[in-house]
Amino acid sequence: MGEKAKERKGAIVESLTETASTYSVEGLKKLVGETLEGGAELAADFGIDTLFSFIPGVGHVYTSLKYNRRFNRIEKMYKCLSAKVDIISKNLATMSDDDKGKLDDIAELMYEKVADTIQEEKIEYMVKGFVYLSEHEELSFDIAYMYYDMLDRLTLLDLGVLKFYSTLGQEGTYENVLEEFNITYDQYNAVRENLSRFGLIQSQVDRYELDDLTKMEKLLNNMQESIVNVTRHLNGKDKKVSLYKKDRLKLKSKDNLRISKFGREFLSFFVNNSEE
C-alpha cells in the first residue's frame, strides 16, 4: 500500500466555504444527517449523556432536543459564513501552507465552539472573528484559542457592559445598560468585577499609579534638596539659599474602571469587527 497522502492544507476551510456558498436548510439537513433515529449512536456522536438517551419516554426527546439545538447553531454558522465566502476564499488563496493549516485548526475550534454555545447570538461574533483572522498573516492558534475561550466564558450581558466601557463618556450611561438588560446596579457591578478578573477592564489606579509614584518621587527629591540647602546655609557653608519651588501634586490615579488594552483588542477581534 502506498504512502498515505499528506492532508491538503486549507481543506477544512474550503469545505466550510463550499458548504456555506451553497447554503440551504434542506441541503444542510442532509449533510448533518437524514434522521434522528439510532439514539445511542447519535448521542455518542454529539457528546450527549448516554444515560438520558436510554430512559424510556425521555431519552429520545432529550436526544432530539440536543440534536436540534446543535443543528440550529451550525445552521446559523453557515448562514453567517455564506455572506463572507468570497472574502475567506480570496484570503485563503494568498496564504502560505503553514497559515492554511493553522486556519484549518481555527475553523475546527470555531465549529466546536458554535456547536456548544448556549447563547446563539454569539455565533455571529465567532464567524466574524474567523473572517478577521483570515485577513491576517502569521496566524497564532494559541491567540485564537484564547480569544474564543474568552468569548465562550462571557455572556451577552458581559459583552454589553464591555462595549459600554469601550465608549465610556461618549455613548450613553450605565443607566442605559441597566435598562437594556433589565438588571440592578448590584448585578451591573458584579459584571464589572467579572470583567476585571478577566483583565478586560482595569482600575485607573493600575493605569496611572506608576506615573503618580514617579511624580511623588520627584517632588520628595526636590524637597530634600531644598532642606539640605537651607541647612547648609544656616551652618554658614552656603551664602546663597535656593528656595524650594512649591509644586502641586496632582494624582491621576482614581479607583475608577476603564477598558484595558486586552479588552480593546478583544472587542476589535469579535465585536467591533462584527458591526457593519
N, C-alpha and C positions, 0 to 999 in steps of 0.2 A: 504494500500500500504506500502511495507516495506521501511526501511530507505534507503535513497539514498547512493549508494556505493561511497566510497571515491575515488577521482581521483588517478590513479596509477602514482606514481612519475616516471618521466623519459619517460612517454608515448609519449610526443611530440617529444623528441629526437629520440626515437626508430622509430617513424613514419617517421621522416625525413631520417634516415639512411636506413630504409627498402625501401623507395621510391628511394633513391639515388642508392642503391645496384642493383636495377632492372631498372636503368635509361634508358629510351629511349624517343625520341622526341614524337613518336606517343602515347606511354603509358602516358606520361605526359600531352599531349593534352586532353586525355580522363579524366584524373584526374582533370584538371583545368576546363574543360568544352568542350562540343562537338561542340557548335555553338556560333556565335556572335549575334544571334537573341535575341529579348527581350531587346532592347536598354535601356529603362529607368531602368529596374531592374538591368541589368548589370552595368549601370553607377553608381547606388547607391551602389552596392556591391564593386566596385573598387574605390569609392570615386570620381567619375568623375562629373564635374559640370553638373547638370541635365538640365541647360539652353541650353547647347550645344547639349545635347542628343535629344532635341525636335525640333531643327532647321532643316527644310526640306532640304535635299541635303548636309547638313553639319554634322548634328548630328550623323548619322551612321558612316560617315568617321572618325569623331573625336573620337567617342566611340571605333571604331575598332582600330584606331591608338594607343590610350591609352592602350587598352587591349593587343594588340600585343607587345607593348613595355614592359609592365609589365610581360607578359608571357615570353618574351626573357630573362628578368632579372632573373626570377625564374628558368627558364631552365638552365641558366648559373650557378646559385647557386647549383642546383642539380648535374650538371656536375662536379663542383669543389668538392662537397661533396662525389661524387662517388669514388674518389681516396683516401678518408680518412675514409671510412665506418669502416674498421677494427680497426683503431686507436680509433675512437669515441666509438664503441661498447665495446672494451676492457676497456677503461677508465670508461665507464658507469657501467660496471659490478662490479667495485670495489668501487663505490661511495656510500655514505650514502644517505638515502632517502631525507634528507634535501638538500644535494647538487644536487641530481637529480631534485628536484623541482626547484631549482634555475637555473639549466642548461636548464630546460624547458622554464622558463621565458626568459632566454637569447636567446634561439632558436627563440621564438616569436619575440623578439626585432630584431634579425638578419633578420628574414623573412620580417618584416615591412620595415627595412632599405634597404634591397635588392630591394623590390618592388618599393620603392620611389626614389632610387638613380638615378641621371641623368647620371653620368659617370659610365658605366658598368665595366670599368677596376677596380673599387674599390671593386667589388663583391668578387674577389679572396682574397683581404685583409680581408673582413668581415668573410669569411669562415675560413681562416687560424687563425684569431683571436678567432673564436669559438672553433676550434680544440685546440688551445693553452689553452683556459680556461678549456676544458675538461680534461686536463692533470694536473690540479692543484686542491688542496684541499682548503676547506674554501672559496668557491666562494662568491663573492660580486656582487649582481646585480647592486648596485649603481656605483661601479667602472666600471663594464662592460658598463653600460649606458653612463658614462662619456666618455669612450674611443670611443664607437660607435657614440655618438653625435658629438665628436670632428672630427672623420673621415668624418662624414656627412657634416660638415662645410668646410672641406678642399677640395681644387681642386687637380687634379693631378700635376698641377704646384706647388702648395704649398708643396705637398709631395716630389716633385723633389728637391726643394730648401732645405727642411728639411733634406733629405737624404744627400745632398751635405754638409750641416753643420755637419752631423754626422761623416764625413770623412775628415773634413777640413784640408787641407795641406797634405793629403795622396793620394787622388784620384782626379785629375783634378783641374780646377779652375772655378771661377764663369763665365768666358767666355764660358766654355763648357755648362753651364746651359743656358746661353743666346742663344747659338746656338741650343741646343737640343729643346728648347721650342719656339724658334724664337721670343724672346722678347727683349725689350730695357733695358738698365741699370735702367732707371727710373721705369719701370714695375717690374724689379727684386727687386729694393729697396722697392717698395710698398708691395711686397710679404713678404719681410723680416719684415717690420713693422707689417704686419698682424700676422705673426708667433710670433712676440714679444708680441703683445697684448694677444695672446692665452697662453703665457707663455711657448712656445715650444723652443724658443731661448731667450737668455738674454745677456745683456751687460756685458763685462768684469768688468765694474765698479761695477755692482751688485755683481759679484762673488768675487772680491778682496778688495772692499772698506773697509770692516771691518778689514781685515788684515793690510791694509795700515794705517788706523786710529790707530790701536794698535801700529804700529811701530812709528808713529808720536808722540803718547803719551809718549812712552818710551824715544824717543830722546829728547823731551822737558823736561821731568823729569830729565834726565842726565844733560842737560844744566843748569837747575835751581839749581841743587845740586852744580854744579861747580861754578856758580855765588855766591851762598851763601858761599861756602868755601873760595873763593877769598876775598869776603867782610869781612869775619871774620878774615882772615889773615891780611888784611890792617888795621883793627881796633886793631890788636895786640892780638886777642883772640886765634888764631891758629898760631903756628910757622911753621907748615908744610903745604904746598899748594898741593892739589890734582888737577893736571892739567886735564882739560877736554879732554877726549879722543874723537877725532873727528870721527864721524860715517857718512858714506854716506847713505843718504836715497834713496832707490830705490823703486819707486812706481810700483806696478804691474798693478794697475787698469788703463785700457785704454778704450776708447769708441769704443770697437770692440765687435761684436756679436759672441756668441758661443751657441751651443746647450745646453739646460738646462737638469736637471735631469729628469724632466717630459717629455721632448722631447725624451730623450733616452728610457725611459720606454714605451712611446707611440710607437716608432719605433720597440722596442722589441716585443710589443704586436701584431702589424699588419704587418709592412713592412719587417724588417729583418727576421722575422719568416716565411715570405712568399717566401723568395728567397732560392731556393734549387739548 
